[in-house]
Amino acid sequence: MPERWQKLRICRTCYTLNNGGSRVKAKREYTVVIERDEDGFYVATVPELRGCHTQAKNLDTLMKRVREVIELCLEDGESPEPMELVGVQRIAV
């Protein structure tokens, strides 16, 4: 795996009703692709949510911001597009 990117799964907490009618936490997972730009910033993109991306100087801050931006994208009515990440390859041209 190239050093400049990582694939992470981020969960969003949702609530569903169980048979007794009480709320139960359910999580939805999103794929997050992380790259490092030329200035050293980490840039995260959530491919399932169009336009959903953020950046930070360190990974701890980035992960906090990724969770926040996913919530914001979903609040704005963005519908997740189903996708399956098959892999990433580098190619020299």
C-alpha positions in Angstrom: 0.0 0.0 0.0 1.5 3.4 -0.9 2.6 5.4 2.1 0.7 8.5 1.0 -2.8 7.0 1.2 -4.8 4.9 3.6 -8.2 3.3 3.4 -10.3 3.6 6.6 -13.9 2.7 7.5 -15.9 5.4 9.3 -19.1 4.5 11.0 -22.1 6.8 11.3 -24.5 6.2 14.2 -28.1 5.8 13.3 -31.1 4.7 15.4 -33.6 2.0 14.6 -36.4 0.5 16.6 -36.2 -3.0 17.9 -39.2 -5.3 18.5 -39.9 -3.8 21.9 -40.1 -0.3 20.3 -37.0 1.1 22.0 -34.2 2.8 20.0 -31.1 0.8 19.2 -27.9 2.2 17.8 -27.0 1.0 14.3 -24.0 2.1 12.4 -23.4 2.7 8.7 -19.9 2.4 7.4 -18.2 4.7 4.8 -15.0 4.2 3.0 -12.5 7.1 3.5 -9.5 7.6 1.2 -6.7 9.6 2.8 -3.8 11.2 0.9 -1.1 13.6 1.9 -0.7 16.7 -0.3 2.5 18.5 -1.2 2.2 20.8 1.8 2.0 17.9 4.2 -1.8 18.2 4.9 -3.8 15.0 5.1 -6.8 15.1 2.7 -9.7 12.8 3.3 -12.4 12.0 0.7 -15.6 9.9 1.2 -16.3 8.5 -2.3 -19.9 7.4 -1.4 -20.9 11.0 -0.6 -20.2 13.4 -3.5 -18.3 16.5 -2.4 -17.6 15.1 1.0 -14.0 15.8 1.9 -11.8 17.6 4.5 -8.2 18.2 5.4 -6.0 18.5 8.5 -2.3 18.7 9.6 -2.5 15.5 11.6 -4.5 12.2 11.5 -6.2 12.7 14.8 -7.7 16.0 13.8 -8.5 14.6 10.3 -10.5 11.7 11.7 -12.6 14.1 13.9 -13.2 16.3 10.9 -14.1 13.4 8.7 -16.9 12.3 11.1 -18.1 15.9 11.2 -18.2 16.3 7.4 -20.0 13.0 6.9 -22.7 14.2 9.3 -22.9 17.5 7.5 -23.2 15.9 4.1 -25.9 13.6 5.3 -27.8 16.6 6.9 -27.7 18.4 3.6 -29.6 15.5 2.1 -26.7 13.8 0.3 -27.7 10.2 -0.5 -24.9 7.6 -0.2 -24.0 6.1 -3.6 -23.4 2.4 -3.2 -19.9 1.4 -4.1 -17.4 -1.3 -3.4 -13.7 -0.3 -3.2 -11.9 -2.9 -5.2 -8.4 -1.5 -4.8 -6.0 1.3 -5.7 -3.0 0.8 -8.0 -0.2 3.0 -9.1 0.8 3.1 -12.8 3.8 4.7 -14.4 3.2 6.5 -17.7 
